[in-house]
Amino acid sequence: MDEYVLMPLSALGVYFHGVFVSLTFGLPVAIGAMLWKWWRSGEVIYLRAARIMTAVLAVNFALGAIFGTLVEFGLVQVWPGVNLAIATFAFTPLVLELIAFSNEVAFLILFIVTLGKVRPPVSLAILAVYAGFAYFSGVLITAVNTWMQAPWGTGPLAQALYPFMPEYGPLAIDVPKIVALKVAALAAGHPISILVQQPGLSGKVGVVLTDHAVAMYSPYALVSIFHNIIGATLIGLAVALAGWSYRYFKTGDGKYLKIITPIATIFAVLFVIQAPIVAHFMGEAVAKYNPTKFALIEGAKETYYNPLIAWLAYGDPNHPIVGFDRLYASCEKHGDTTLGDVAAALGLGEYLSQLGDVDVSNVAALKLRDLCVSDLQKAESRMPLLHSAYYVKVTFAILGGLAAAVLFFNFVKAPGLTALARKIVSAIGGERRGLFLLALLTVLGTVIPAVAGWAVREIGRKPWSVYGLLYPSELVTPVPYATSPGFLAFAYLTILAIGFGGLYAMYLVATREFKFLELLKKGAGVG
């Protein structure tokens, strides 16, 4: 089907965008640490380090903007049915995100042109404002993505279709209008975009959302925001740490240890906040709001008991790990109720008539029980992938945490622990090689958990694009050319070229700034 051909393309763009966003979040923290050390010590090495990382940040920000545009363009072109969400639940967050992004641009430029020309506290203040808008942008985008994971504001609507679902907050929608669109999409066999593009339809249907900001105060969004932003910040810090550790490994110059120390310290502190604390609350949220995803990551075909997992997920060691057997059993609550019964009970005739000539007779006899079971089967088919990806994520996060701890105690004195950390560094190749290897482990311990974790987050909510409500087939473009080999080849090559070209550009800025400027002039036709 079209959606399964286009999903990998969208995922590739999102992953590249995620790489650049992670550096956008992490590098300002590392730069801020250098400016603070420069302010307090007056040593020029810190200012030079801040300038190099600022140059990388500038290139990275441009690439993040390019990929953000590609992703958003793909969102409305490849998945035009999402306009229903963009015009309702996502409208307020995305408007605010545009404002945040505009301020990011302004304050980053201000920071770049004034760095080294104003006093350190002034540079720190400008950097803090820029970073604040960058994080706020991340908050808003995460809120939109989280709504697709847990559609806050739809109350018991998903539960009416799938009895194992929880309620998603207050009921802030006009249920008959939303259900009418869903039924019409099922009946017509076309994406929702075909329905909503009819001239004058919005005027006929009217307002479907009563609280424009409801997606932003979801408890699932709150924990997702902390989890995603801290995780991305850790990736950026790990990359900076690995870069400076590599310079120390190659040169042996002790000045690089002065740069590595504060970055490693901040990384370790944030890792302690992220791994055992924020990740725990994220796990609880998944168990509560995404029952199918939780069963998938725990490999729960059948319900079983595990006191440790139950305590972590539910706060009760005696709580069962609910498996697909119980989820399937809950579908029986529908009895023989059909989609036609639901349409009649909600009085959908009026709204369906506004959607054009849609004949729902072909789906009226569809039993909700069968729909529930069918979608659970689709979800369960992903269990091997999700279960493996989740525990790969956990394994590498543990490795990254251990590496962060060794680095931290190598630089920060603690009775017994510092001696142990230095013995470990010595055992894995001596100080220069050991520190570099540990820094590489922090990269692996953040990047792989992020890649695997995002796969779990996104694939885990399938077969729905909006959890429990909308399928990818209802949102994908109806234009056949989008799935043609020519278009797919062009799109993949464009994304890969920009992505890897951008990574190489950042490498040049960090290692050979003049070479980068020479290539930039050639590309612009200067000289």
C-alpha positions as CSV (number, residue, x, y, z in Angstrom):
1,M,0.0,0.0,0.0
2,D,1.1,3.6,-0.6
3,E,1.5,4.5,3.0
4,Y,4.0,1.7,3.6
5,V,6.1,2.8,0.7
6,L,6.2,6.4,1.9
7,M,6.6,5.9,5.6
8,P,10.4,5.0,5.3
9,L,10.9,8.1,3.2
10,S,9.3,10.3,5.9
11,A,11.2,8.5,8.6
12,L,14.6,9.2,6.9
13,G,13.8,12.9,6.8
14,V,12.7,13.0,10.4
15,Y,15.8,11.1,11.6
16,F,18.2,13.5,9.8
17,H,16.2,16.4,11.2
18,G,16.6,14.8,14.6
19,V,20.4,14.7,14.2
20,F,20.6,18.5,13.6
21,V,18.0,19.3,16.3
22,S,20.1,17.3,18.9
23,L,23.1,19.5,18.1
24,T,21.0,22.6,18.3
25,F,20.0,21.7,21.8
26,G,23.3,20.3,23.0
27,L,25.9,22.7,21.6
28,P,24.5,25.9,23.3
29,V,25.0,24.1,26.6
30,A,28.7,23.3,25.8
31,I,29.2,26.8,24.4
32,G,27.7,28.3,27.5
33,A,30.1,26.3,29.7
34,M,33.1,27.6,27.7
35,L,31.9,31.2,28.0
36,W,31.4,30.8,31.7
37,K,34.9,29.4,32.1
38,W,36.3,32.2,30.0
39,W,34.5,34.7,32.1
40,R,35.7,33.3,35.4
41,S,39.3,32.4,34.3
42,G,40.1,34.8,31.4
43,E,41.8,32.0,29.5
44,V,41.5,32.4,25.8
45,I,41.4,28.7,25.2
46,Y,37.7,28.7,26.3
47,L,36.8,31.6,24.0
48,R,38.4,29.8,21.1
49,A,36.5,26.6,21.9
50,A,33.3,28.6,22.1
51,R,34.0,30.1,18.7
52,I,34.6,26.8,17.0
53,M,31.5,25.2,18.4
54,T,29.5,28.3,17.5
55,A,30.6,28.0,13.9
56,V,29.5,24.3,13.9
57,L,26.2,25.4,15.5
58,A,25.6,28.0,12.8
59,V,26.0,25.4,10.0
60,N,24.0,22.9,12.0
61,F,21.2,25.4,12.5
62,A,21.0,26.1,8.8
63,L,20.8,22.4,8.1
64,G,18.2,21.9,10.7
65,A,16.1,24.7,9.1
66,I,16.5,23.0,5.7
67,F,15.4,19.6,7.0
68,G,12.6,21.1,9.0
69,T,11.3,22.6,5.8
70,L,11.6,19.3,4.0
71,V,9.8,17.5,6.8
72,E,7.0,20.0,7.0
73,F,6.7,20.1,3.2
74,G,6.5,16.3,3.2
75,L,4.0,16.4,6.0
76,V,1.4,18.4,4.0
77,Q,2.3,17.0,0.6
78,V,2.9,13.3,1.3
79,W,0.4,13.1,4.3
80,P,-2.2,15.8,3.4
81,G,-4.8,14.3,5.6
82,V,-2.8,15.7,8.6
83,N,-4.3,19.1,7.7
84,L,-7.3,18.0,9.7
85,A,-5.0,17.9,12.8
86,I,-2.9,21.0,11.8
87,A,-6.1,23.1,11.5
88,T,-7.4,21.9,14.9
89,F,-5.2,20.4,17.6
90,A,-1.8,21.4,16.1
91,F,-2.8,24.9,15.1
92,T,-1.8,26.8,18.2
93,P,1.4,24.9,18.9
94,L,2.6,25.3,15.3
95,V,1.8,29.0,15.2
96,L,3.8,29.5,18.4
97,E,6.6,27.4,17.0
98,L,6.9,29.7,14.0
99,I,7.3,32.7,16.4
100,A,9.9,30.7,18.4
101,F,11.8,29.8,15.3
102,S,11.9,33.4,14.0
103,N,13.4,34.5,17.4
104,E,15.9,31.6,17.2
105,V,17.2,33.0,14.0
106,A,17.4,36.6,15.3
107,F,19.2,35.8,18.5
108,L,21.6,33.3,17.0
109,I,22.7,35.9,14.5
110,L,23.1,38.4,17.3
111,F,25.1,35.9,19.3
112,I,27.4,35.1,16.4
113,V,28.2,38.7,15.4
114,T,28.8,39.8,19.0
115,L,30.8,36.9,20.3
116,G,34.1,38.1,21.6
117,K,33.1,41.7,21.1
118,V,31.0,42.1,24.2
119,R,31.6,41.0,27.8
120,P,31.1,37.3,28.5
121,P,27.9,37.7,30.7
122,V,26.3,39.6,27.8
123,S,27.2,36.8,25.4
124,L,25.8,34.3,27.9
125,A,22.6,36.2,28.2
126,I,22.1,36.3,24.4
127,L,22.9,32.6,24.1
128,A,20.5,31.8,26.9
129,V,17.7,33.7,25.1
130,Y,18.5,31.9,21.8
131,A,18.5,28.5,23.6
132,G,15.3,29.3,25.4
133,F,13.5,29.9,22.1
134,A,15.1,26.7,20.6
135,Y,13.9,24.6,23.6
136,F,10.5,26.3,23.4
137,S,10.3,25.2,19.7
138,G,11.2,21.7,20.8
139,V,8.4,21.8,23.4
140,L,5.8,22.8,20.9
141,I,6.8,20.2,18.2
142,T,6.9,17.5,20.9
143,A,3.4,18.5,22.0
144,V,2.2,18.0,18.4
145,N,3.9,14.7,18.1
146,T,2.6,13.6,21.5
147,W,-0.9,14.3,20.4
148,M,-0.5,11.6,17.7
149,Q,0.7,9.2,20.5
150,A,-2.1,10.1,23.0
151,P,-4.8,12.3,21.3
152,W,-5.5,14.5,24.3
153,G,-8.8,16.2,24.2
154,T,-10.7,13.3,22.5
155,G,-11.9,11.9,25.9
156,P,-13.5,8.5,25.5
157,L,-13.6,8.5,21.7
158,A,-10.7,6.0,21.2
159,Q,-12.1,3.9,24.1
160,A,-15.4,3.6,22.3
161,L,-13.6,1.9,19.4
162,Y,-11.0,0.0,21.5
163,P,-12.2,-0.8,25.0
164,F,-8.6,-1.4,26.2
165,M,-7.7,2.3,25.6
166,P,-7.8,4.9,28.4
167,E,-9.7,8.2,28.2
168,Y,-7.6,11.0,26.7
169,G,-8.4,13.9,28.9
170,P,-11.4,16.2,28.5
171,L,-13.8,15.9,25.6
172,A,-12.8,19.0,23.5
173,I,-14.2,17.9,20.2
174,D,-17.6,17.6,18.4
175,V,-17.7,13.8,18.4
176,P,-20.3,13.3,15.6
177,K,-18.3,15.5,13.2
178,I,-15.1,13.7,13.8
179,V,-16.7,10.2,13.6
180,A,-18.5,11.2,10.4
181,L,-15.2,12.0,8.7
182,K,-13.8,8.6,9.9
183,V,-16.8,6.7,8.7
184,A,-16.8,8.5,5.4
185,A,-13.1,7.7,4.9
186,L,-13.7,4.1,5.6
187,A,-16.7,4.0,3.3
188,A,-15.1,5.9,0.4
189,G,-11.8,4.1,0.6
190,H,-10.1,7.5,0.1
191,P,-7.8,9.5,2.3
192,I,-9.5,12.2,4.4
193,S,-7.7,14.8,2.2
194,I,-10.1,13.9,-0.6
195,L,-13.0,14.7,1.6
196,V,-11.8,17.9,3.3
197,Q,-10.6,19.5,0.0
198,Q,-14.2,20.0,-1.1
199,P,-15.0,23.7,-1.5
200,G,-17.0,25.1,1.4
201,L,-16.8,22.0,3.4
202,S,-15.3,23.6,6.5
203,G,-18.2,26.1,6.5
204,K,-20.7,23.3,6.3
205,V,-19.1,21.2,9.0
206,G,-18.2,24.1,11.3
207,V,-16.0,24.1,14.4
208,V,-14.8,20.6,15.5
209,L,-12.5,21.7,18.4
210,T,-13.6,23.7,21.4
211,D,-10.2,24.2,23.1
212,H,-7.4,25.2,20.7
213,A,-4.6,24.6,23.3
214,V,-5.8,21.2,24.7
215,A,-2.9,19.3,23.1
216,M,-0.4,21.4,25.1
217,Y,-1.5,20.4,28.5
218,S,-1.5,16.7,28.1
219,P,0.4,14.9,30.9
220,Y,1.8,12.6,28.3
221,A,3.2,15.6,26.5
222,L,4.8,17.0,29.7
223,V,6.9,13.9,30.3
224,S,7.6,13.5,26.6
225,I,8.9,17.1,26.4
226,F,11.5,16.5,29.2
227,H,12.4,13.1,27.9
228,N,13.0,14.3,24.3
229,I,14.7,17.5,25.0
230,I,17.1,16.2,27.6
231,G,17.8,13.2,25.3
232,A,18.6,15.5,22.4
233,T,20.8,17.7,24.6
234,L,22.8,14.7,25.7
235,I,23.4,13.7,22.1
236,G,24.8,17.2,21.3
237,L,27.0,17.2,24.4
238,A,28.3,13.7,23.6
239,V,29.3,14.8,20.1
240,A,31.1,17.8,21.5
241,L,32.8,15.7,24.1
242,A,33.9,13.1,21.5
243,G,35.2,15.9,19.2
244,W,37.4,17.5,21.9
245,S,38.5,14.1,23.3
246,Y,39.7,13.2,19.8
247,R,41.8,16.3,19.7
248,Y,43.3,15.5,23.0
249,F,43.9,11.9,21.8
250,K,45.7,13.1,18.7
251,T,47.7,15.9,20.2
252,G,48.1,15.1,23.9
253,D,47.8,18.8,24.6
254,G,46.6,19.3,28.1
255,K,44.6,22.4,27.2
256,Y,41.9,20.1,25.7
257,L,41.4,18.5,29.1
258,K,40.2,21.9,30.3
259,I,37.5,21.9,27.6
260,I,36.5,18.3,28.2
261,T,36.1,18.5,32.0
262,P,33.1,20.9,32.2
263,I,31.3,19.2,29.2
264,A,31.8,15.7,30.8
265,T,30.5,17.0,34.1
266,I,27.4,18.6,32.7
267,F,26.8,15.4,30.6
268,A,27.0,13.2,33.6
269,V,24.5,15.3,35.6
270,L,22.0,15.5,32.8
271,F,22.3,11.7,32.2
272,V,21.5,11.0,35.9
273,I,18.4,13.2,35.5
274,Q,17.4,11.5,32.2
275,A,18.0,7.8,32.7
276,P,16.7,6.8,36.1
277,I,14.2,9.7,36.6
278,V,12.7,11.1,33.4
279,A,12.8,7.8,31.6
280,H,11.0,6.1,34.5
281,F,8.1,8.6,34.2
282,M,8.1,8.1,30.4
283,G,7.7,4.4,30.9
284,E,4.8,5.0,33.3
285,A,3.1,7.2,30.7
286,V,3.5,4.6,28.0
287,A,2.0,1.9,30.2
288,K,-0.9,4.1,31.0
289,Y,-1.7,5.8,27.7
290,N,-0.3,3.3,25.1
291,P,-1.3,-0.2,26.3
292,T,-0.6,-1.9,22.9
293,K,2.9,-0.3,22.7
294,F,3.7,-1.3,26.3
295,A,2.7,-4.9,25.6
296,L,4.9,-4.8,22.4
297,I,8.0,-3.6,24.1
298,E,7.7,-6.1,26.9
299,G,7.0,-9.0,24.5
300,A,3.7,-9.7,26.2
301,K,1.7,-12.0,23.9
302,E,0.2,-13.4,27.1
303,T,-0.4,-11.6,30.4
304,Y,2.4,-12.4,32.9
305,Y,3.8,-11.2,36.2
306,N,7.1,-9.5,36.8
307,P,7.4,-7.6,40.1
308,L,10.2,-5.3,39.0
309,I,8.6,-4.3,35.7
310,A,5.2,-3.9,37.3
311,W,6.7,-1.7,40.1
312,L,8.4,0.5,37.5
313,A,5.5,0.7,35.1
314,Y,2.5,0.7,37.5
315,G,4.0,1.5,40.9
316,D,2.6,-1.9,42.1
317,P,4.7,-5.1,42.0
318,N,1.6,-7.2,42.0
319,H,0.1,-5.6,38.9
320,P,0.1,-7.9,35.8
321,I,1.9,-7.0,32.7
322,V,-1.1,-6.9,30.5
323,G,-0.6,-8.9,27.3
324,F,-2.4,-9.1,24.0
325,D,-4.6,-12.0,25.3
326,R,-6.4,-9.5,27.6
327,L,-6.5,-6.8,24.9
328,Y,-8.2,-9.2,22.5
329,A,-10.6,-10.3,25.2
330,S,-11.6,-6.6,25.8
331,C,-12.8,-6.4,22.1
332,E,-15.6,-8.8,23.0
333,K,-17.3,-6.0,25.0
334,H,-18.5,-4.7,21.7
335,G,-20.7,-7.8,21.2
336,D,-22.4,-7.5,17.7
337,T,-22.4,-3.7,17.6
338,T,-21.8,-2.5,14.1
339,L,-20.5,0.7,12.6
340,G,-24.0,1.4,11.3
341,D,-25.3,1.2,14.9
342,V,-22.7,3.8,16.0
343,A,-23.7,6.0,13.0
344,A,-27.3,5.8,14.0
345,A,-26.7,6.5,17.7
346,L,-24.7,9.6,16.9
347,G,-27.0,10.8,14.2
348,L,-24.3,11.0,11.6
349,G,-26.7,11.4,8.7
350,E,-26.6,15.2,8.8
351,Y,-22.8,15.3,8.8
352,L,-22.3,12.6,6.2
353,S,-24.5,14.4,3.8
354,Q,-22.2,17.4,4.1
355,L,-19.3,15.3,3.0
356,G,-20.6,14.7,-0.5
357,D,-22.0,11.6,-2.1
358,V,-20.6,9.0,0.4
359,D,-22.3,5.6,0.5
360,V,-21.7,4.1,3.9
361,S,-23.8,1.0,3.3
362,N,-20.6,-1.0,2.5
363,V,-19.2,-0.5,5.9
364,A,-22.4,-0.2,8.0
365,A,-22.3,-3.9,8.7
366,L,-18.7,-3.8,10.0
367,K,-18.6,-5.1,13.5
368,L,-16.6,-3.0,16.0
369,R,-15.4,-6.2,17.6
370,D,-13.8,-7.3,14.3
371,L,-12.3,-3.9,13.7
372,C,-10.8,-4.1,17.2
373,V,-9.3,-7.5,16.7
374,S,-8.0,-6.7,13.3
375,D,-6.1,-3.7,14.5
376,L,-4.6,-5.6,17.4
377,Q,-3.4,-8.2,15.1
378,K,-1.6,-5.6,13.0
379,A,0.0,-4.1,16.1
380,E,1.0,-7.5,17.4
381,S,2.9,-8.3,14.2
382,R,5.4,-5.7,15.2
383,M,6.3,-7.3,18.5
384,P,9.7,-8.9,17.6
385,L,10.9,-5.5,16.2
386,L,9.7,-3.4,19.1
387,H,10.8,-5.7,21.8
388,S,14.3,-6.0,20.4
389,A,14.6,-2.2,19.7
390,Y,13.5,-1.3,23.2
391,Y,16.1,-3.6,24.9
392,V,18.8,-2.5,22.5
393,K,18.0,1.0,23.6
394,V,18.2,0.1,27.3
395,T,21.5,-1.8,26.8
396,F,23.3,1.1,25.1
397,A,21.8,3.6,27.6
398,I,23.4,1.6,30.4
399,L,26.8,1.5,28.6
400,G,26.5,5.3,28.0
401,G,25.7,5.9,31.7
402,L,28.7,3.8,32.8
403,A,31.0,5.7,30.4
404,A,29.6,9.0,31.7
405,A,30.2,7.9,35.3
406,V,33.9,7.0,34.6
407,L,34.5,10.3,32.9
408,F,32.9,12.2,35.6
409,F,34.9,10.7,38.4
410,N,38.0,10.9,36.4
411,F,37.7,14.6,36.5
412,V,35.8,15.2,39.8
413,K,37.5,13.9,42.9
414,A,35.6,11.5,45.0
415,P,37.1,9.1,47.6
416,G,37.6,5.7,46.1
417,L,35.6,6.4,42.9
418,T,38.2,8.7,41.3
419,A,40.9,6.1,41.8
420,L,38.7,3.4,40.3
421,A,37.8,5.6,37.3
422,R,41.4,6.3,36.6
423,K,42.3,2.6,36.8
424,I,39.5,1.9,34.2
425,V,40.8,4.7,31.9
426,S,44.4,3.3,32.2
427,A,43.1,-0.3,31.6
428,I,41.4,0.6,28.3
429,G,44.4,2.3,26.7
430,G,45.8,5.0,28.9
431,E,44.5,8.5,29.5
432,R,44.5,9.8,25.9
433,R,43.0,6.7,24.3
434,G,40.9,5.8,27.3
435,L,39.2,9.2,27.5
436,F,38.5,9.1,23.7
437,L,37.0,5.6,23.9
438,L,34.8,6.6,26.8
439,A,33.6,9.7,24.9
440,L,32.8,7.5,21.9
441,L,30.7,5.3,24.3
442,T,28.8,8.3,25.4
443,V,27.9,9.0,21.7
444,L,26.8,5.4,21.2
445,G,25.0,5.5,24.6
446,T,22.9,8.5,23.5
447,V,22.5,8.2,19.7
448,I,21.5,4.5,19.6
449,P,19.0,4.8,22.5
450,A,17.6,7.9,20.7
451,V,17.3,6.1,17.3
452,A,15.9,2.9,18.8
453,G,13.6,4.9,21.2
454,W,12.2,7.0,18.4
455,A,11.5,3.8,16.4
456,V,9.7,2.4,19.4
457,R,7.7,5.6,19.8
458,E,6.6,5.9,16.2
459,I,6.3,2.3,15.1
460,G,4.7,1.4,18.4
461,R,1.6,3.4,17.8
462,K,0.8,1.6,14.6
463,P,-1.4,0.7,12.9
464,W,-2.6,4.2,13.7
465,S,-1.0,7.5,12.7
466,V,-3.1,9.1,15.5
467,Y,-3.2,6.4,18.2
468,G,-6.6,4.6,18.2
469,L,-8.2,7.1,15.8
470,L,-6.7,7.6,12.3
471,Y,-4.8,5.2,10.0
472,P,-1.9,6.2,7.7
473,S,-4.1,5.2,4.7
474,E,-6.6,7.9,5.7
475,L,-3.8,10.6,5.7
476,V,-1.6,9.6,2.8
477,T,-1.6,11.5,-0.5
478,P,-3.9,10.0,-3.2
479,V,-1.4,11.2,-6.0
480,P,0.1,8.0,-7.6
481,Y,3.2,9.8,-8.7
482,A,4.3,10.0,-5.0
483,T,5.0,6.3,-5.0
484,S,6.7,6.2,-8.4
485,P,10.3,5.0,-8.5
486,G,11.4,8.3,-10.1
487,F,10.0,10.4,-7.3
488,L,11.2,8.1,-4.5
489,A,14.7,8.0,-6.0
490,F,14.8,11.8,-6.3
491,A,13.5,12.3,-2.7
492,Y,15.8,9.8,-1.1
493,L,18.9,11.2,-3.0
494,T,18.0,14.7,-2.0
495,I,17.6,13.9,1.7
496,L,20.8,11.8,1.7
497,A,22.8,14.4,-0.2
498,I,21.8,17.3,2.1
499,G,22.1,15.2,5.2
500,F,25.6,13.7,4.6
501,G,26.8,16.9,2.9
502,G,25.7,18.9,5.9
503,L,27.5,16.5,8.3
504,Y,30.7,16.9,6.3
505,A,30.3,20.7,6.3
506,M,30.2,20.6,10.1
507,Y,33.2,18.4,10.2
508,L,35.1,20.9,8.0
509,V,34.1,23.8,10.2
510,A,35.2,22.0,13.3
511,T,38.5,20.9,11.9
512,R,39.4,23.0,8.9
513,E,37.5,26.2,9.0
514,F,39.4,27.8,6.1
515,K,38.8,24.8,3.8
516,F,35.1,25.2,4.6
517,L,35.1,28.9,3.6
518,E,37.0,28.0,0.4
519,L,34.3,25.5,-0.6
520,L,31.6,27.9,0.4
521,K,33.1,30.6,-1.9
522,K,33.3,28.1,-4.8
523,G,29.7,27.0,-4.3
524,A,28.6,30.7,-4.4
525,G,30.7,31.4,-7.4
526,V,32.9,33.9,-5.6
527,G,36.6,34.4,-6.5
